[in-house]
Amino acid sequence: MNASGIAPDAKVMLKHGAGGRAMRELIQQVFVGDAKAPADGGIGLAAMDDGAALRVGDQWLVMTTDSYVVKPPFFPGGDIGRLAVSGTVNDLSMMGATEIAALTCAVIIEEGFPRADLERIKASISAACAEAGTAIVTGDTKVMGRGEIDGIVLNTAGVAFTRRLVPDCGLALGDQIIVTGTIGDHGLAVMALRHSLELEGELRSDVAPLNGLIRRALEAGGEGVVAMKDPTRGGLASTLHEMAAKSRVGIMLKASRIPFNTSVQATGELLGIDPMHAANEGKAVLGVRPDAAASVLAALRSHPLGMRAEIVGSCVAQRPGFVILDTGFGLRLLTEPEGELLPRIC
């Protein structure tokens, strides 16, 4: 074992890129190291937030980057192009930066990838940018040999400005937890398609840029919106664990208040999968002060992407860093996945 307790022959596994506890541990052990916060009081790598923030005059410059390897690249409700734009826009928005200045996009293509599919992805990128009110301003293209990658990989980065940062660690006792809509849609839709599952009901990804929705919530809640995060890989369970641990509070969830699409809930029960462990690509989790919760909820529900928003829980003193689920029949700890149930989900 080395000084970090890691075996010298340890290997990186798929679970280390899946958004759960294993991925956070890998990032902390290998990449974060002794990284320090920016000198201006901004947010840097060590915070492991959705992006970084640097002071520029009287504003914050927010930056983020992500790579997308979803398989298959086309799925009900979207494709890898819409996913890449939405994911980057949403990461910026989760830090309070909803006016997206610009995006970059790098495309790595396997030799033999269909030209028609590439053009379809490009059209989807353009449509998602228009929806978010931004544009791709620069990028890069590489072509790899057959078998060197699987189809296509996208990397996007984004920049935005905001006068007020919203970190993912700002929760305090009594704060209300709001989810902006139904949980588990993206993960179970991709899983059903990948495994050719013949299931009743329509499963569709929720992938969408959320900056307009979050802007409305921030306008309604102001300083009362104190923490935000999008529940992507690892799902709602992983996101809440991370927010609780960083904020040093417990989170009490009401199971009856968590919104699910009927098809997602039925599929999860059939497969033995908890939708709270499944990825979302068009939802957000907000921590809101009690006196702002009603106005934020109303603002979210007034937007097409937030009509099924719900207050699902609150921050409590019990079990700091953990999530407690009130099932209606008793209390239990909500487990955090070590890794995503399905690799290459986004």
C-alpha positions in Angstrom: 0.0 0.0 0.0 1.1 3.6 -0.7 0.7 6.5 1.7 -3.0 6.8 0.6 -3.7 3.1 1.3 -3.9 2.3 -2.4 -2.4 -1.0 -3.7 0.4 -0.4 -6.2 -1.2 -2.6 -8.8 -4.7 -1.0 -8.4 -6.6 -0.4 -11.7 -9.1 2.2 -12.8 -12.5 0.5 -13.3 -15.7 1.6 -14.9 -17.2 2.4 -11.5 -14.6 5.1 -11.1 -16.2 7.2 -13.9 -19.8 6.6 -12.8 -20.6 9.5 -10.5 -20.9 7.7 -7.2 -18.6 7.3 -4.2 -15.9 5.5 -6.1 -15.5 8.3 -8.6 -15.3 11.0 -5.9 -12.6 9.0 -4.1 -10.6 8.6 -7.3 -10.8 12.3 -8.1 -9.8 13.3 -4.5 -6.9 10.8 -4.4 -5.4 11.4 -7.9 -6.5 14.8 -9.2 -7.3 17.1 -6.3 -4.3 16.4 -4.1 -3.2 19.6 -2.5 -5.2 21.9 -4.8 -6.1 25.2 -3.1 -9.0 27.5 -3.6 -8.4 30.6 -5.8 -6.9 33.5 -3.9 -9.9 35.7 -4.6 -12.2 33.5 -2.6 -13.6 31.8 -5.6 -14.3 28.1 -6.3 -11.5 25.8 -7.5 -10.8 22.1 -8.1 -10.6 21.3 -4.4 -14.3 22.2 -4.0 -15.3 19.5 -6.4 -18.3 21.6 -7.4 -20.0 21.7 -10.9 -17.3 24.1 -12.1 -14.8 26.8 -11.1 -15.3 30.5 -10.3 -12.8 33.3 -10.5 -13.4 36.9 -9.6 -13.4 39.3 -12.6 -14.2 42.9 -11.5 -17.5 42.9 -9.7 -18.6 39.6 -11.2 -17.6 35.9 -11.1 -16.4 34.1 -14.2 -17.7 30.6 -14.0 -16.1 27.8 -16.1 -16.9 24.1 -16.5 -15.9 21.2 -18.8 -17.2 17.7 -19.4 -16.9 14.8 -21.8 -19.8 12.6 -23.1 -19.5 9.0 -24.1 -23.2 7.8 -23.9 -24.0 4.5 -25.6 -26.0 4.5 -27.8 -25.5 8.1 -29.0 -29.2 8.4 -30.0 -31.9 7.6 -27.4 -35.6 8.5 -26.8 -35.7 12.2 -25.9 -32.3 13.1 -27.2 -28.8 12.3 -28.4 -25.2 12.9 -27.5 -25.2 16.4 -29.0 -28.2 17.6 -26.9 -26.7 15.9 -23.9 -23.3 17.6 -24.3 -24.8 21.1 -24.6 -27.4 20.6 -21.8 -24.8 19.0 -19.4 -22.4 22.0 -19.7 -25.2 24.6 -19.6 -26.6 22.9 -16.5 -23.3 22.7 -14.7 -22.9 26.5 -15.1 -26.4 27.1 -14.1 -26.0 25.1 -10.9 -23.5 27.7 -9.7 -25.8 30.5 -10.4 -24.5 31.4 -13.8 -27.6 31.2 -16.1 -26.5 33.7 -18.8 -24.2 31.4 -20.8 -21.5 33.5 -22.6 -20.2 30.7 -24.9 -19.4 27.0 -25.3 -16.6 25.0 -26.9 -17.0 21.6 -28.5 -14.4 19.0 -29.4 -15.5 16.0 -31.4 -13.5 12.7 -31.5 -14.9 10.4 -34.2 -14.2 6.8 -35.0 -13.3 6.0 -38.6 -16.4 4.7 -40.3 -18.9 6.6 -38.2 -21.9 7.5 -40.5 -21.7 11.0 -41.9 -25.5 11.3 -41.6 -25.3 10.6 -37.9 -22.6 13.2 -37.4 -24.7 15.8 -39.2 -27.7 14.8 -37.1 -25.7 15.3 -33.9 -24.5 18.7 -35.2 -28.1 19.8 -35.8 -29.0 18.7 -32.3 -26.1 20.7 -30.8 -27.3 23.8 -32.7 -30.9 23.3 -31.5 -29.9 22.9 -27.9 -27.6 26.0 -28.0 -30.6 28.0 -29.4 -32.8 26.7 -26.6 -30.2 27.8 -24.0 -29.5 31.1 -25.7 -25.8 30.4 -26.4 -23.5 29.2 -29.1 -20.4 27.1 -29.8 -17.6 29.6 -30.5 -14.7 27.3 -31.0 -13.8 23.6 -31.1 -11.7 20.8 -32.4 -12.2 17.6 -34.5 -10.1 14.4 -34.4 -10.6 11.1 -36.2 -9.4 7.8 -34.6 -8.9 4.4 -36.2 -11.5 1.7 -36.1 -11.7 0.2 -32.6 -9.7 3.0 -31.0 -12.8 4.6 -29.6 -16.5 3.5 -29.7 -18.3 5.7 -32.3 -18.1 9.3 -31.1 -17.0 11.2 -28.0 -17.8 14.9 -27.4 -16.1 17.3 -25.0 -17.7 20.6 -24.2 -16.6 23.5 -22.0 -18.6 26.6 -21.1 -18.1 30.1 -19.6 -20.7 32.4 -18.0 -20.8 35.4 -15.6 -22.7 35.9 -12.4 -22.8 38.4 -9.6 -23.8 35.8 -7.0 -22.3 32.3 -6.8 -24.4 29.4 -5.5 -22.2 26.5 -4.4 -23.4 23.0 -3.7 -22.3 23.2 0.0 -24.5 26.0 1.3 -27.2 23.9 3.2 -28.1 24.7 6.8 -30.5 23.2 9.3 -34.1 23.7 8.3 -33.4 24.4 4.6 -35.9 22.8 2.3 -34.8 20.4 -0.5 -36.6 20.9 -3.9 -36.3 18.7 -7.0 -37.4 20.3 -10.2 -39.2 17.2 -11.6 -39.4 13.5 -12.0 -36.4 11.4 -11.1 -34.5 8.6 -13.0 -35.8 9.3 -16.5 -32.5 9.5 -18.4 -30.9 6.5 -16.8 -33.8 4.1 -17.2 -34.6 5.3 -20.8 -31.0 4.6 -21.9 -30.9 1.3 -20.0 -34.1 0.0 -21.6 -32.8 1.0 -25.1 -29.4 -0.5 -24.7 -30.7 -3.8 -23.5 -33.7 -3.9 -25.9 -36.2 -4.3 -23.1 -39.8 -4.7 -24.2 -41.6 -2.6 -21.6 -45.0 -1.1 -21.4 -45.1 2.7 -21.2 -42.9 5.3 -22.8 -39.4 5.8 -21.3 -37.8 9.1 -22.5 -34.7 10.9 -21.3 -35.3 14.2 -19.6 -32.2 15.8 -21.2 -32.6 19.6 -21.5 -30.7 22.9 -20.8 -32.0 24.2 -17.4 -30.7 27.8 -17.4 -34.1 29.3 -18.1 -35.7 27.3 -15.3 -32.9 28.1 -12.8 -33.0 31.7 -13.7 -36.7 31.8 -12.8 -36.0 30.1 -9.5 -33.2 32.5 -8.6 -35.3 35.5 -9.5 -38.0 34.3 -7.1 -35.8 33.1 -4.3 -32.9 35.5 -4.4 -30.5 35.0 -1.5 -32.8 32.2 -0.2 -31.5 29.8 -2.8 -28.3 28.5 -1.1 -27.3 25.3 -2.8 -27.8 23.7 -6.2 -26.7 20.5 -8.0 -27.9 18.5 -11.0 -28.4 14.8 -10.1 -26.6 13.2 -13.1 -24.5 10.0 -12.6 -25.3 8.4 -9.4 -28.8 10.0 -9.4 -30.6 11.8 -6.7 -29.2 9.6 -3.9 -25.5 10.4 -4.8 -26.2 14.1 -5.2 -27.9 14.4 -1.9 -25.2 12.5 -0.1 -22.6 14.8 -1.6 -24.5 17.9 -0.7 -25.2 16.7 2.9 -21.5 15.7 3.4 -20.2 19.0 2.2 -22.7 21.0 4.2 -22.3 18.8 7.3 -26.1 18.3 7.7 -28.4 15.4 7.5 -31.2 15.3 4.9 -34.6 13.9 5.7 -36.5 12.9 2.5 -40.2 12.2 2.3 -40.6 9.2 0.0 -44.2 10.1 -0.9 -43.2 13.5 -2.2 -40.5 12.4 -4.6 -41.9 12.6 -8.2 -41.6 9.7 -10.6 -43.0 9.0 -14.0 -45.1 5.9 -13.8 -43.1 4.1 -16.5 -39.8 4.8 -14.7 -41.2 3.5 -11.4 -42.6 0.4 -12.9 -39.4 -0.3 -14.8 -37.3 0.2 -11.7 -39.5 -2.2 -9.8 -39.3 -4.8 -12.6 -35.5 -4.6 -12.8 -34.9 -4.2 -9.1 -33.4 -0.8 -9.6 -34.0 2.2 -7.4 -34.8 5.2 -9.7 -33.1 7.4 -7.1 -29.8 5.8 -8.2 -30.4 6.5 -11.9 -29.1 9.4 -13.8 -31.1 12.5 -14.7 -30.0 15.1 -17.4 -32.8 17.7 -17.1 -33.4 18.0 -13.4 -31.9 20.0 -10.5 -31.8 19.8 -6.7 -32.1 23.1 -4.9 -31.5 23.9 -1.2 -33.7 26.8 -0.2 -34.2 28.7 3.0 -37.7 28.0 4.6 -39.1 31.5 4.0 -38.2 31.3 0.2 -39.3 27.7 -0.5 -43.0 28.5 -1.5 -42.0 31.3 -3.9 -39.2 29.2 -5.5 -41.6 26.2 -5.9 -44.2 28.3 -7.5 -41.7 29.8 -9.9 -40.4 26.4 -10.9 -43.9 25.1 -11.5 -44.6 28.1 -13.8 -41.9 26.9 -16.2 -42.5 24.0 -18.7 -39.4 22.1 -17.3 -40.5 22.5 -13.7 -44.2 21.7 -13.7 -43.7 18.7 -11.4 -41.3 20.3 -9.0 -41.7 19.3 -5.4 -40.4 20.0 -1.9 -39.1 16.5 -1.0 -37.3 17.0 2.3 -35.4 19.2 4.7 -32.0 19.5 6.4 -31.8 18.1 9.9 -29.3 17.7 12.7 -29.5 13.9 12.7 -26.8 11.9 10.9 -24.7 14.7 9.2 -23.6 13.6 5.8 -26.3 11.0 5.4 -29.7 10.9 3.8 -32.6 9.5 5.8 -35.7 8.3 3.9 -39.1 8.5 5.6 -41.0 5.7 3.8 -44.3 6.4 5.6 -43.8 3.2 7.5 -40.5 4.1 9.2 -37.1 5.6 8.6 -34.1 4.1 6.8 -30.8 5.4 5.5 -30.9 5.9 1.7 -27.9 4.1 0.3 -25.4 5.9 -2.0 -24.3 3.9 -5.1 -20.6 3.2 -5.4 -20.9 3.6 -9.1 -23.6 4.0 -11.8 -25.9 1.1 -12.5 -25.1 1.5 -16.2 -21.7 2.7 -17.5 -21.5 5.2 -20.3 -24.8 6.9 -19.4 -23.6 10.4 -20.3 
